[in-house]
Amino acid sequence: MSRTPAKFTQADISRALRAVNQCDIDAEVILEPDGRIRIAPSDVRTSLQMNTDFDIRL
């Protein structure tokens, strides 16, 4: 039985993190279970509500 292909790669995540760092803004890189990578403005209220296994906070 073979493995299913990855929905996103480590390189994809690194690119998203680098993009946020280069913009010098407070933002979150959110990895959605369906394979989407979202970059959203960081907000204290939002950050507390979006605490899932797929969130990466900067």
mmCIF file as gemmi writes it, N, C-alpha and C atoms, coordinates in Angstrom:
data_model
loop_
_atom_site.group_PDB
_atom_site.id
_atom_site.type_symbol
_atom_site.label_atom_id
_atom_site.label_alt_id
_atom_site.label_comp_id
_atom_site.label_asym_id
_atom_site.label_entity_id
_atom_site.label_seq_id
_atom_site.pdbx_PDB_ins_code
_atom_site.Cartn_x
_atom_site.Cartn_y
_atom_site.Cartn_z
_atom_site.occupancy
_atom_site.B_iso_or_equiv
_atom_site.pdbx_formal_charge
_atom_site.auth_seq_id
_atom_site.auth_asym_id
_atom_site.pdbx_PDB_model_num
ATOM 1 N N . MET Axp A 1 ? 0.854 -1.173 0 1 0 ? 1 A 1
ATOM 2 C CA . MET Axp A 1 ? 0 0 0 1 0 ? 1 A 1
ATOM 3 C C . MET Axp A 1 ? 0.9 1.237 0 1 0 ? 1 A 1
ATOM 4 N N . SER Axp A 2 ? 0.713 2.09 -0.963 1 0 ? 2 A 1
ATOM 5 C CA . SER Axp A 2 ? 1.557 3.277 -1.065 1 0 ? 2 A 1
ATOM 6 C C . SER Axp A 2 ? 0.967 4.433 -0.262 1 0 ? 2 A 1
ATOM 7 N N . ARG Axp A 3 ? 1.825 5.39 0.016 1 0 ? 3 A 1
ATOM 8 C CA . ARG Axp A 3 ? 1.392 6.567 0.764 1 0 ? 3 A 1
ATOM 9 C C . ARG Axp A 3 ? 0.721 7.561 -0.173 1 0 ? 3 A 1
ATOM 10 N N . THR Axp A 4 ? -0.182 8.331 0.366 1 0 ? 4 A 1
ATOM 11 C CA . THR Axp A 4 ? -0.821 9.372 -0.43 1 0 ? 4 A 1
ATOM 12 C C . THR Axp A 4 ? 0.154 10.543 -0.579 1 0 ? 4 A 1
ATOM 13 N N . PRO Axp A 5 ? 0.105 11.265 -1.683 1 0 ? 5 A 1
ATOM 14 C CA . PRO Axp A 5 ? 1.013 12.396 -1.848 1 0 ? 5 A 1
ATOM 15 C C . PRO Axp A 5 ? 0.721 13.499 -0.832 1 0 ? 5 A 1
ATOM 16 N N . ALA Axp A 6 ? 1.758 14.208 -0.442 1 0 ? 6 A 1
ATOM 17 C CA . ALA Axp A 6 ? 1.612 15.297 0.521 1 0 ? 6 A 1
ATOM 18 C C . ALA Axp A 6 ? 0.793 16.422 -0.084 1 0 ? 6 A 1
ATOM 19 N N . LYS Axp A 7 ? -0.041 17.038 0.736 1 0 ? 7 A 1
ATOM 20 C CA . LYS Axp A 7 ? -0.85 18.169 0.268 1 0 ? 7 A 1
ATOM 21 C C . LYS Axp A 7 ? -0.013 19.433 0.19 1 0 ? 7 A 1
ATOM 22 N N . PHE Axp A 8 ? 1.004 19.539 1.018 1 0 ? 8 A 1
ATOM 23 C CA . PHE Axp A 8 ? 1.966 20.63 0.945 1 0 ? 8 A 1
ATOM 24 C C . PHE Axp A 8 ? 3.29 20.083 1.441 1 0 ? 8 A 1
ATOM 25 N N . THR Axp A 9 ? 4.368 20.705 0.982 1 0 ? 9 A 1
ATOM 26 C CA . THR Axp A 9 ? 5.698 20.218 1.333 1 0 ? 9 A 1
ATOM 27 C C . THR Axp A 9 ? 6.355 21.16 2.33 1 0 ? 9 A 1
ATOM 28 N N . GLN Axp A 10 ? 7.459 20.712 2.872 1 0 ? 10 A 1
ATOM 29 C CA . GLN Axp A 10 ? 8.209 21.555 3.794 1 0 ? 10 A 1
ATOM 30 C C . GLN Axp A 10 ? 8.686 22.817 3.073 1 0 ? 10 A 1
ATOM 31 N N . ALA Axp A 11 ? 9.035 22.684 1.809 1 0 ? 11 A 1
ATOM 32 C CA . ALA Axp A 11 ? 9.456 23.847 1.026 1 0 ? 11 A 1
ATOM 33 C C . ALA Axp A 11 ? 8.319 24.857 0.89 1 0 ? 11 A 1
ATOM 34 N N . ASP Axp A 12 ? 7.089 24.387 0.706 1 0 ? 12 A 1
ATOM 35 C CA . ASP Axp A 12 ? 5.932 25.283 0.621 1 0 ? 12 A 1
ATOM 36 C C . ASP Axp A 12 ? 5.759 26.074 1.92 1 0 ? 12 A 1
ATOM 37 N N . ILE Axp A 13 ? 5.907 25.389 3.03 1 0 ? 13 A 1
ATOM 38 C CA . ILE Axp A 13 ? 5.762 26.045 4.336 1 0 ? 13 A 1
ATOM 39 C C . ILE Axp A 13 ? 6.879 27.054 4.544 1 0 ? 13 A 1
ATOM 40 N N . SER Axp A 14 ? 8.105 26.679 4.177 1 0 ? 14 A 1
ATOM 41 C CA . SER Axp A 14 ? 9.245 27.591 4.312 1 0 ? 14 A 1
ATOM 42 C C . SER Axp A 14 ? 9.041 28.85 3.482 1 0 ? 14 A 1
ATOM 43 N N . ARG Axp A 15 ? 8.533 28.704 2.267 1 0 ? 15 A 1
ATOM 44 C CA . ARG Axp A 15 ? 8.271 29.869 1.413 1 0 ? 15 A 1
ATOM 45 C C . ARG Axp A 15 ? 7.247 30.805 2.051 1 0 ? 15 A 1
ATOM 46 N N . ALA Axp A 16 ? 6.206 30.236 2.609 1 0 ? 16 A 1
ATOM 47 C CA . ALA Axp A 16 ? 5.171 31.053 3.249 1 0 ? 16 A 1
ATOM 48 C C . ALA Axp A 16 ? 5.739 31.792 4.463 1 0 ? 16 A 1
ATOM 49 N N . LEU Axp A 17 ? 6.531 31.099 5.272 1 0 ? 17 A 1
ATOM 50 C CA . LEU Axp A 17 ? 7.128 31.739 6.453 1 0 ? 17 A 1
ATOM 51 C C . LEU Axp A 17 ? 8.095 32.845 6.049 1 0 ? 17 A 1
ATOM 52 N N . ARG Axp A 18 ? 8.907 32.587 5.018 1 0 ? 18 A 1
ATOM 53 C CA . ARG Axp A 18 ? 9.835 33.61 4.537 1 0 ? 18 A 1
ATOM 54 C C . ARG Axp A 18 ? 9.088 34.834 4.011 1 0 ? 18 A 1
ATOM 55 N N . ALA Axp A 19 ? 7.998 34.622 3.321 1 0 ? 19 A 1
ATOM 56 C CA . ALA Axp A 19 ? 7.208 35.732 2.786 1 0 ? 19 A 1
ATOM 57 C C . ALA Axp A 19 ? 6.678 36.614 3.911 1 0 ? 19 A 1
ATOM 58 N N . VAL Axp A 20 ? 6.191 35.998 4.971 1 0 ? 20 A 1
ATOM 59 C CA . VAL Axp A 20 ? 5.683 36.765 6.115 1 0 ? 20 A 1
ATOM 60 C C . VAL Axp A 20 ? 6.817 37.541 6.768 1 0 ? 20 A 1
ATOM 61 N N . ASN Axp A 21 ? 7.97 36.896 6.941 1 0 ? 21 A 1
ATOM 62 C CA . ASN Axp A 21 ? 9.108 37.568 7.573 1 0 ? 21 A 1
ATOM 63 C C . ASN Axp A 21 ? 9.616 38.729 6.726 1 0 ? 21 A 1
ATOM 64 N N . GLN Axp A 22 ? 9.628 38.586 5.413 1 0 ? 22 A 1
ATOM 65 C CA . GLN Axp A 22 ? 10.102 39.649 4.537 1 0 ? 22 A 1
ATOM 66 C C . GLN Axp A 22 ? 9.164 40.852 4.548 1 0 ? 22 A 1
ATOM 67 N N . CYS Axp A 23 ? 7.889 40.62 4.757 1 0 ? 23 A 1
ATOM 68 C CA . CYS Axp A 23 ? 6.922 41.723 4.786 1 0 ? 23 A 1
ATOM 69 C C . CYS Axp A 23 ? 6.964 42.482 6.105 1 0 ? 23 A 1
ATOM 70 N N . ASP Axp A 24 ? 7.594 41.882 7.111 1 0 ? 24 A 1
ATOM 71 C CA . ASP Axp A 24 ? 7.735 42.507 8.429 1 0 ? 24 A 1
ATOM 72 C C . ASP Axp A 24 ? 6.377 42.897 9.014 1 0 ? 24 A 1
ATOM 73 N N . ILE Axp A 25 ? 5.449 41.945 9.003 1 0 ? 25 A 1
ATOM 74 C CA . ILE Axp A 25 ? 4.125 42.154 9.582 1 0 ? 25 A 1
ATOM 75 C C . ILE Axp A 25 ? 3.841 41.036 10.585 1 0 ? 25 A 1
ATOM 76 N N . ASP Axp A 26 ? 2.879 41.28 11.457 1 0 ? 26 A 1
ATOM 77 C CA . ASP Axp A 26 ? 2.421 40.239 12.374 1 0 ? 26 A 1
ATOM 78 C C . ASP Axp A 26 ? 1.359 39.427 11.654 1 0 ? 26 A 1
ATOM 79 N N . ALA Axp A 27 ? 1.691 38.196 11.323 1 0 ? 27 A 1
ATOM 80 C CA . ALA Axp A 27 ? 0.756 37.361 10.578 1 0 ? 27 A 1
ATOM 81 C C . ALA Axp A 27 ? 0.925 35.908 10.992 1 0 ? 27 A 1
ATOM 82 N N . GLU Axp A 28 ? -0.066 35.127 10.636 1 0 ? 28 A 1
ATOM 83 C CA . GLU Axp A 28 ? -0.045 33.688 10.895 1 0 ? 28 A 1
ATOM 84 C C . GLU Axp A 28 ? -0.028 32.945 9.579 1 0 ? 28 A 1
ATOM 85 N N . VAL Axp A 29 ? 0.719 31.871 9.523 1 0 ? 29 A 1
ATOM 86 C CA . VAL Axp A 29 ? 0.654 30.963 8.382 1 0 ? 29 A 1
ATOM 87 C C . VAL Axp A 29 ? -0.199 29.797 8.837 1 0 ? 29 A 1
ATOM 88 N N . ILE Axp A 30 ? -1.336 29.602 8.182 1 0 ? 30 A 1
ATOM 89 C CA . ILE Axp A 30 ? -2.303 28.592 8.596 1 0 ? 30 A 1
ATOM 90 C C . ILE Axp A 30 ? -2.346 27.493 7.545 1 0 ? 30 A 1
ATOM 91 N N . LEU Axp A 31 ? -2.09 26.273 7.969 1 0 ? 31 A 1
ATOM 92 C CA . LEU Axp A 31 ? -2.112 25.114 7.079 1 0 ? 31 A 1
ATOM 93 C C . LEU Axp A 31 ? -3.469 24.444 7.204 1 0 ? 31 A 1
ATOM 94 N N . GLU Axp A 32 ? -4.244 24.527 6.154 1 0 ? 32 A 1
ATOM 95 C CA . GLU Axp A 32 ? -5.586 23.948 6.162 1 0 ? 32 A 1
ATOM 96 C C . GLU Axp A 32 ? -5.512 22.45 5.852 1 0 ? 32 A 1
ATOM 97 N N . PRO Axp A 33 ? -6.41 21.653 6.41 1 0 ? 33 A 1
ATOM 98 C CA . PRO Axp A 33 ? -6.399 20.204 6.161 1 0 ? 33 A 1
ATOM 99 C C . PRO Axp A 33 ? -6.574 19.826 4.689 1 0 ? 33 A 1
ATOM 100 N N . ASP Axp A 34 ? -7.178 20.723 3.901 1 0 ? 34 A 1
ATOM 101 C CA . ASP Axp A 34 ? -7.375 20.418 2.484 1 0 ? 34 A 1
ATOM 102 C C . ASP Axp A 34 ? -6.16 20.765 1.621 1 0 ? 34 A 1
ATOM 103 N N . GLY Axp A 35 ? -5.076 21.251 2.242 1 0 ? 35 A 1
ATOM 104 C CA . GLY Axp A 35 ? -3.849 21.529 1.515 1 0 ? 35 A 1
ATOM 105 C C . GLY Axp A 35 ? -3.59 22.996 1.241 1 0 ? 35 A 1
ATOM 106 N N . ARG Axp A 36 ? -4.545 23.862 1.561 1 0 ? 36 A 1
ATOM 107 C CA . ARG Axp A 36 ? -4.332 25.291 1.355 1 0 ? 36 A 1
ATOM 108 C C . ARG Axp A 36 ? -3.421 25.843 2.433 1 0 ? 36 A 1
ATOM 109 N N . ILE Axp A 37 ? -2.605 26.818 2.061 1 0 ? 37 A 1
ATOM 110 C CA . ILE Axp A 37 ? -1.761 27.539 3.011 1 0 ? 37 A 1
ATOM 111 C C . ILE Axp A 37 ? -2.259 28.977 3.014 1 0 ? 37 A 1
ATOM 112 N N . ARG Axp A 38 ? -2.769 29.422 4.166 1 0 ? 38 A 1
ATOM 113 C CA . ARG Axp A 38 ? -3.303 30.776 4.277 1 0 ? 38 A 1
ATOM 114 C C . ARG Axp A 38 ? -2.378 31.625 5.113 1 0 ? 38 A 1
ATOM 115 N N . ILE Axp A 39 ? -2.238 32.895 4.732 1 0 ? 39 A 1
ATOM 116 C CA . ILE Axp A 39 ? -1.505 33.872 5.526 1 0 ? 39 A 1
ATOM 117 C C . ILE Axp A 39 ? -2.537 34.897 5.974 1 0 ? 39 A 1
ATOM 118 N N . ALA Axp A 40 ? -2.706 35.008 7.289 1 0 ? 40 A 1
ATOM 119 C CA . ALA Axp A 40 ? -3.726 35.892 7.841 1 0 ? 40 A 1
ATOM 120 C C . ALA Axp A 40 ? -3.092 36.842 8.842 1 0 ? 40 A 1
ATOM 121 N N . PRO Axp A 41 ? -3.601 38.065 8.916 1 0 ? 41 A 1
ATOM 122 C CA . PRO Axp A 41 ? -3.091 39.007 9.924 1 0 ? 41 A 1
ATOM 123 C C . PRO Axp A 41 ? -3.247 38.416 11.323 1 0 ? 41 A 1
ATOM 124 N N . SER Axp A 42 ? -2.257 38.629 12.13 1 0 ? 42 A 1
ATOM 125 C CA . SER Axp A 42 ? -2.289 38.111 13.492 1 0 ? 42 A 1
ATOM 126 C C . SER Axp A 42 ? -3.122 39.036 14.37 1 0 ? 42 A 1
ATOM 127 N N . ASP Axp A 43 ? -4.032 38.441 15.106 1 0 ? 43 A 1
ATOM 128 C CA . ASP Axp A 43 ? -4.901 39.181 16.009 1 0 ? 43 A 1
ATOM 129 C C . ASP Axp A 43 ? -5.02 38.339 17.268 1 0 ? 43 A 1
ATOM 130 N N . VAL Axp A 44 ? -4.898 38.951 18.423 1 0 ? 44 A 1
ATOM 131 C CA . VAL Axp A 44 ? -4.924 38.193 19.676 1 0 ? 44 A 1
ATOM 132 C C . VAL Axp A 44 ? -6.214 37.397 19.803 1 0 ? 44 A 1
ATOM 133 N N . ARG Axp A 45 ? -7.346 38.011 19.521 1 0 ? 45 A 1
ATOM 134 C CA . ARG Axp A 45 ? -8.623 37.302 19.636 1 0 ? 45 A 1
ATOM 135 C C . ARG Axp A 45 ? -8.701 36.161 18.626 1 0 ? 45 A 1
ATOM 136 N N . THR Axp A 46 ? -8.271 36.405 17.39 1 0 ? 46 A 1
ATOM 137 C CA . THR Axp A 46 ? -8.315 35.371 16.364 1 0 ? 46 A 1
ATOM 138 C C . THR Axp A 46 ? -7.369 34.238 16.704 1 0 ? 46 A 1
ATOM 139 N N . SER Axp A 47 ? -6.185 34.559 17.194 1 0 ? 47 A 1
ATOM 140 C CA . SER Axp A 47 ? -5.194 33.533 17.509 1 0 ? 47 A 1
ATOM 141 C C . SER Axp A 47 ? -5.703 32.578 18.581 1 0 ? 47 A 1
ATOM 142 N N . LEU Axp A 48 ? -6.413 33.094 19.547 1 0 ? 48 A 1
ATOM 143 C CA . LEU Axp A 48 ? -6.922 32.235 20.602 1 0 ? 48 A 1
ATOM 144 C C . LEU Axp A 48 ? -8.022 31.316 20.081 1 0 ? 48 A 1
ATOM 145 N N . GLN Axp A 49 ? -8.828 31.802 19.137 1 0 ? 49 A 1
ATOM 146 C CA . GLN Axp A 49 ? -9.921 31.005 18.603 1 0 ? 49 A 1
ATOM 147 C C . GLN Axp A 49 ? -9.448 29.974 17.585 1 0 ? 49 A 1
ATOM 148 N N . MET Axp A 50 ? -8.349 30.225 16.884 1 0 ? 50 A 1
ATOM 149 C CA . MET Axp A 50 ? -7.893 29.363 15.799 1 0 ? 50 A 1
ATOM 150 C C . MET Axp A 50 ? -6.816 28.392 16.264 1 0 ? 50 A 1
ATOM 151 N N . ASN Axp A 51 ? -6.856 27.949 17.462 1 0 ? 51 A 1
ATOM 152 C CA . ASN Axp A 51 ? -5.833 27.06 18 1 0 ? 51 A 1
ATOM 153 C C . ASN Axp A 51 ? -6.117 25.627 17.544 1 0 ? 51 A 1
ATOM 154 N N . THR Axp A 52 ? -5.545 25.226 16.404 1 0 ? 52 A 1
ATOM 155 C CA . THR Axp A 52 ? -5.696 23.855 15.894 1 0 ? 52 A 1
ATOM 156 C C . THR Axp A 52 ? -4.324 23.266 15.685 1 0 ? 52 A 1
ATOM 157 N N . ASP Axp A 53 ? -4.298 22.013 15.318 1 0 ? 53 A 1
ATOM 158 C CA . ASP Axp A 53 ? -3.029 21.35 15.056 1 0 ? 53 A 1
ATOM 159 C C . ASP Axp A 53 ? -2.336 21.879 13.809 1 0 ? 53 A 1
ATOM 160 N N . PHE Axp A 54 ? -3.037 22.649 12.978 1 0 ? 54 A 1
ATOM 161 C CA . PHE Axp A 54 ? -2.492 23.094 11.717 1 0 ? 54 A 1
ATOM 162 C C . PHE Axp A 54 ? -2.002 24.536 11.751 1 0 ? 54 A 1
ATOM 163 N N . ASP Axp A 55 ? -2.061 25.232 12.884 1 0 ? 55 A 1
ATOM 164 C CA . ASP Axp A 55 ? -1.63 26.618 12.957 1 0 ? 55 A 1
ATOM 165 C C . ASP Axp A 55 ? -0.146 26.708 13.281 1 0 ? 55 A 1
ATOM 166 N N . ILE Axp A 56 ? 0.533 27.605 12.574 1 0 ? 56 A 1
ATOM 167 C CA . ILE Axp A 56 ? 1.923 27.937 12.89 1 0 ? 56 A 1
ATOM 168 C C . ILE Axp A 56 ? 1.933 29.424 13.175 1 0 ? 56 A 1
ATOM 169 N N . ARG Axp A 57 ? 2.344 29.784 14.362 1 0 ? 57 A 1
ATOM 170 C CA . ARG Axp A 57 ? 2.347 31.183 14.731 1 0 ? 57 A 1
ATOM 171 C C . ARG Axp A 57 ? 3.775 31.71 14.728 1 0 ? 57 A 1
ATOM 172 N N . LEU Axp A 58 ? 3.905 32.937 14.295 1 0 ? 58 A 1
ATOM 173 C CA . LEU Axp A 58 ? 5.223 33.583 14.254 1 0 ? 58 A 1
ATOM 174 C C . LEU Axp A 58 ? 5.41 34.458 15.455 1 0 ? 58 A 1
